[in-house]
């Protein structure tokens, strides 16, 4: 388990992390969100022992950081921002080097290297120098080194940065598979990553915790949560839509013609809206229930001066 209490970090007169407290348990996949400069990477570097806190405490599996940093780091897999590596090494050489650093040897070393190559799909670039790889492959090599020792805790800073959609899907699936008996903390600015991978969301802004709950709870804060959006095949009389029982408001997007109906609190309006459309034979091209627009919620939370 990770336990963080009243964690702060000062750089000269700048407070990068401000009195941060949270706990993370095995099975948690935590999406650690925040705008650039919010303190995400600084917090991760303190969790992994690369930075010393100005104040506060970090305990991981009962051991205190940084006093027991070496023992703690044996159980952590860390993918830092930028995925630094030795560019003149081939991928295969680099993985052997990291396995040696992690104290792996013999059959176990061979097995772990084979396993991460398959999981992260590095077969086609094993003999290529890392410096010649694409950004996406460099990121995958970084992920491979983070999991090569099968750690209990994974701390990943922008794990899908530079990956194409297929690679993102594969990495997210890998993270979900590995998380069953591990702690995973993912720093990301990609909001779709939260709903695709995480079961918990923490948002920080100006170094302070602003939100800590499930992705569903985050979506529910959106004005668009459970709203119904409609695309009509051609111009139609939509005045009656706003009068449907349970509809609190209607908004028309002038650029694309999409109509969004917002429900009153506690109302689910899909049924009544569908019945109205069928009764009046409105020419609907597309209709869907909104889950919530996370961009709006993120801006609201991170720009607020009052902690949520």
Order of alpha helices (4+ residues) and beta strands (2+ residues): beta-beta-beta-alpha-beta-beta-alpha-beta-alpha-alpha-alpha-beta-alpha-beta-alpha-beta-beta-alpha-beta-beta-beta-alpha-beta-alpha
